[in-house]
């Protein structure tokens, strides 16, 4: 055995797919395509494991893929397909921060939904698109754990909200005032506050840059690659 080989647990194959499933990591993709497609579906799972009946995207699987894309000279751009209900705030922001810090152009496409913490992920790319029937739900942080009634807990939640808000309006064309207006709107969501934006409404609000589908997303990414643009 060569000295630089990794010893894997019995029954684990040394393949990119096996590493992703069993260890949460992958080798640098030996891709021949210039565009890498990344899908974020279901709920973004963070530090807490969600129930088995929930469809999830694990952030410990996404982060190694983004690192691999950055290191692979054959990959010239990344297309991010989103259909997510949101999920863990820390995990969602981590993915968004990694996407916006890539040296390669990226395009996000919201299909179905890009709700809650999926919004920072959607706006983190160089260009963002949404399908005509795609939806985005803007609302404040929902906290399902134990909440201690005290100033420290309130301050913590407020800081978390500020982190999300600042990322959104610094990576899109929406203003802070309009974002907060959508976030705290009453009467639209049952038993909650917030706003649902559909397709063109998300573009008009300044969250997303254009309405389109897969064809338009690939065209945008091809143009960015040709021009060598990363914002």
C-alpha positions in Angstrom: 0.0 0.0 0.0 1.3 3.5 -0.9 2.1 5.7 2.1 -0.4 8.4 1.0 -3.4 6.1 0.7 -6.3 6.6 3.1 -7.4 3.6 5.1 -11.1 3.5 5.0 -13.5 1.5 7.3 -14.4 -2.0 6.2 -17.1 -2.0 3.6 -16.5 1.6 2.5 -15.5 2.0 -1.2 -12.9 4.7 -2.1 -15.2 6.4 -4.6 -16.5 10.0 -4.7 -20.1 8.8 -4.3 -19.2 6.4 -1.5 -17.2 9.1 0.3 -20.2 11.5 0.0 -22.7 9.0 1.4 -20.5 7.4 4.1 -18.1 10.1 5.2 -19.7 13.4 4.1 -16.7 14.2 1.9 -15.7 13.7 -1.7 -12.6 13.8 -3.9 -12.1 16.7 -6.2 -14.5 15.8 -9.1 -12.7 14.6 -12.2 -15.3 16.4 -14.3 -15.0 16.9 -18.0 -17.9 19.3 -18.1 -17.1 23.0 -17.6 -20.3 23.5 -15.5 -20.9 21.8 -12.2 -24.6 21.4 -11.1 -25.4 21.5 -7.4 -28.9 20.8 -6.1 -30.2 22.1 -2.8 -33.6 20.5 -2.0 -35.9 19.9 0.9 -34.7 21.4 4.2 -31.1 22.5 4.8 -29.9 20.3 7.6 -27.4 21.7 10.1 -26.2 20.7 13.5 -29.4 18.8 14.3 -30.4 15.6 12.4 -33.9 16.0 11.0 -36.5 13.1 11.0 -35.9 10.4 8.4 -39.2 11.2 6.7 -37.9 14.7 5.9 -36.1 15.3 2.6 -32.9 17.1 3.4 -29.7 18.7 2.0 -26.8 18.1 4.5 -24.5 21.1 4.7 -21.5 18.7 5.4 -22.1 17.3 1.9 -22.4 20.7 0.2 -19.3 22.3 1.6 -16.9 19.7 0.3 -18.5 19.9 -3.1 -17.9 23.7 -3.2 -14.3 23.3 -2.1 -13.8 20.7 -4.8 -15.3 23.0 -7.5 -13.0 25.8 -6.4 -9.9 23.5 -6.7 -10.8 21.8 -9.9 -9.4 23.7 -12.9 -11.8 21.8 -15.3 -14.8 23.3 -13.7 -15.4 26.9 -14.9 -18.8 27.7 -13.4 -21.4 26.3 -11.0 -25.2 26.1 -11.4 -27.2 25.9 -8.2 -30.7 24.5 -8.4 -32.9 25.4 -5.4 -36.1 23.9 -4.2 -35.9 24.3 -0.5 -38.2 25.1 2.4 -35.3 26.7 4.3 -33.8 25.1 7.4 -30.8 25.6 9.7 -29.7 29.3 9.8 -26.0 28.6 10.5 -25.8 26.0 7.7 -27.7 28.1 5.2 -25.4 31.1 5.8 -22.3 28.9 5.6 -23.4 27.7 2.2 -24.3 31.2 1.0 -20.9 32.6 2.2 -19.0 29.9 0.4 -20.9 30.4 -2.9 -20.4 34.2 -2.9 -16.6 33.7 -2.2 -16.0 31.3 -5.1 -13.5 32.6 -7.7 -15.7 31.0 -10.4 -19.0 32.4 -11.7 -22.2 31.0 -10.3 -25.9 31.1 -11.2 -28.8 30.2 -9.0 -32.2 29.0 -10.2 -35.1 28.9 -7.9 -37.5 26.1 -8.9 -40.5 25.4 -6.8 -39.4 27.3 -3.7 -36.4 29.2 -2.2 -37.9 30.0 1.1 -36.5 31.3 4.4 -32.8 30.7 4.7 -32.9 29.5 1.1 -33.1 33.3 0.2 -29.5 34.0 1.2 -28.3 31.0 -0.8 -30.3 32.2 -3.9 -28.9 35.7 -3.8 -25.3 34.6 -3.1 -24.5 33.6 -6.7 -23.1 35.9 -9.4 -26.5 35.8 -11.1 -29.9 34.7 -9.8 -33.0 33.5 -11.6 -36.4 32.2 -10.6 -39.0 30.2 -12.5 -42.3 31.9 -13.3 -44.1 29.8 -10.8 -41.2 29.7 -8.3 -41.9 31.1 -4.8 -39.9 32.8 -2.0 -41.2 33.2 1.5 -39.7 36.2 3.4 -40.2 36.0 7.2 -38.4 36.5 10.5 -36.4 33.7 12.2 -38.6 31.0 13.6 -37.2 29.4 16.7 -38.5 25.9 17.7 -36.2 25.2 20.6 -36.4 26.2 24.3 -36.6 30.0 24.6 -35.6 31.6 27.9 -37.5 34.8 28.5 -34.6 37.2 28.9 -32.7 40.0 27.3 -29.8 37.8 26.3 -32.0 35.4 24.3 -33.7 38.3 22.6 -30.4 39.9 21.7 -29.1 36.6 20.3 -32.1 36.2 18.0 -31.9 39.8 17.0 -28.2 39.4 16.0 -29.0 36.2 14.0 -31.8 38.1 12.2 -29.4 41.0 11.4 -26.8 38.6 10.0 -29.4 37.2 7.6 -30.8 40.6 6.6 -27.5 42.1 6.0 -26.4 39.3 3.7 -29.6 39.5 1.7 -29.6 43.2 1.0 -25.8 43.3 0.4 -26.0 40.6 -2.2 -29.3 41.7 -4.0 -31.0 44.9 -5.1 -33.6 44.9 -2.3 -33.4 47.7 0.3 -33.3 47.1 4.0 -36.6 48.9 4.4 -38.4 46.8 1.8 -37.0 43.6 3.1 -38.3 44.4 6.6 -41.6 45.4 5.2 -42.0 42.0 3.5 -40.7 40.2 6.6 -43.2 41.7 9.0 -46.3 41.9 6.8 -49.4 40.5 8.5 -52.5 38.8 7.0 -50.8 36.9 4.1 -49.4 33.8 5.9 -51.7 31.7 8.1 -50.6 31.8 11.7 -47.4 33.7 10.8 -46.0 37.0 9.5 -44.2 37.4 6.2 -44.7 37.6 2.5 -44.8 35.1 -0.4 -43.2 36.4 -3.6 -43.9 34.5 -6.8 -41.7 34.6 -9.9 -41.7 38.2 -11.3 -42.7 39.6 -7.9 -39.3 38.4 -6.5 -37.6 40.2 -9.4 -39.6 43.4 -9.0 -38.8 43.4 -5.3 -35.1 43.3 -6.1 -34.4 39.9 -4.5 -33.8 38.0 -7.8 -32.3 39.4 -11.0 -34.5 37.7 -13.7 -37.3 35.2 -14.4 -36.2 32.1 -16.3 -35.6 28.4 -16.4 -32.9 25.9 -17.0 -32.2 27.2 -20.5 -31.8 30.8 -19.4 -29.7 29.7 -16.4 -27.2 27.8 -18.6 -27.1 30.7 -21.1 -26.3 33.2 -18.3 -23.6 31.0 -16.9 -22.1 30.4 -20.3 -21.9 34.2 -20.8 -20.3 34.7 -17.4 -17.7 32.0 -18.1 -16.9 33.6 -21.5 -16.5 37.0 -20.0 -14.7 35.7 -17.0 -16.9 37.6 -14.6 -17.2 37.0 -10.9 -18.9 39.8 -8.9 
